[in-house]
Amino acid sequence: MRTRPTTATAAAAALTATAALLLTGCGGSDSEDSGKDKIAGADTGASASASPSLSSSDDGIERPEVSLPEGDNLIFAPETTGDAKADAVLKDNAEYLRSIDEAIGKQNPKSEAVAFYSKDSAYLGSVEWISGFVKDGVTVTGTVRYFDRKVSFSKDGSAGLVYCADESKGYTKDVKTGKVNVTEASKDSYVLYNDRLRKNDKGVWQTTKSTSDRGSEVCQP
């Protein structure tokens, strides 16, 4: 299994209850994060320099090209909902997750793509997480499935995204030897995430905060 950075593990119990409502279609908007959680010096994503490799997307925004490590596969369900605003959130959050895996594959904690799609505590947590892989000399491989992705919007303009991750077929791999560290699937292979996103002046929905609950009953098969 694999894990992702988390910035508010103490809120796991409250997250589980809130996310369960959202995943069953009963949730409302969450406005608890109204900009109060910003960390001094962490506003990197909004002003990050452009990646040397850029491509224009359908919305006209020049985005960094993100390529996953060899053997790595990320699945997102649903990819779209039919609602343009919600779909933009889903798309940018997916690119954020893909950029983290790309940075791990390249052993590059200072990835400009990660900075493009995140800021504040989410960005800092991502850098720390990627650095851990570099220190351990491992990359990622296998398949991780992100499912039951639900978007809600708050009055302050931010978006909440609750979803599950199935890491039962996602593994780490030694960079030097290429050996895959295969682990057996367990309850902890399933993770509940709650992300907060804000649209920057470029029109990109950056992930600003992320909490997780590994082994959540909500995400069990």
Stockholm file with secondary structure:
# STOCKHOLM 1.0

chainA/1-221         MRTRPTTATAAAAALTATAALLLTGCGGSDSEDSGKDKIAGADTGASASASPSLSSSDDGIERPEVSLPEGDNLIFAPETTGDAKADAVLKDNAEYLRSIDEAIGKQNPKSEAVAFYSKDSAYLGSVEWISGFVKDGVTVTGTVRYFDRKVSFSKDGSAGLVYCADESKGYTKDVKTGKVNVTEASKDSYVLYNDRLRKNDKGVWQTTKSTSDRGSEVCQP
#=GR chainA/1-221 SS CCCCCCSCGGGHHHHHHHHHHHHTTCCCCCCSCSSTTCCTTCTTGGGCCCCSSEEECTTSCEEECCCCCTTEEEEESCSCCSCHHHHHHHHHHHHHHHHHHHHHHHTCTTCHHHHHHBCHHHHHHHHHHHHHHHHHTEEEEEEEEEEEEEEEECTTSCEEEEEEEEEEEEEEEETTTCCEECCCCCGGGEEEEEEEEEECTTSCEEEEEEEEEETCGGGCC
#=GC SS_cons         CCCCCCSCGGGHHHHHHHHHHHHTTCCCCCCSCSSTTCCTTCTTGGGCCCCSSEEECTTSCEEECCCCCTTEEEEESCSCCSCHHHHHHHHHHHHHHHHHHHHHHHTCTTCHHHHHHBCHHHHHHHHHHHHHHHHHTEEEEEEEEEEEEEEEECTTSCEEEEEEEEEEEEEEEETTTCCEECCCCCGGGEEEEEEEEEECTTSCEEEEEEEEEETCGGGCC
//
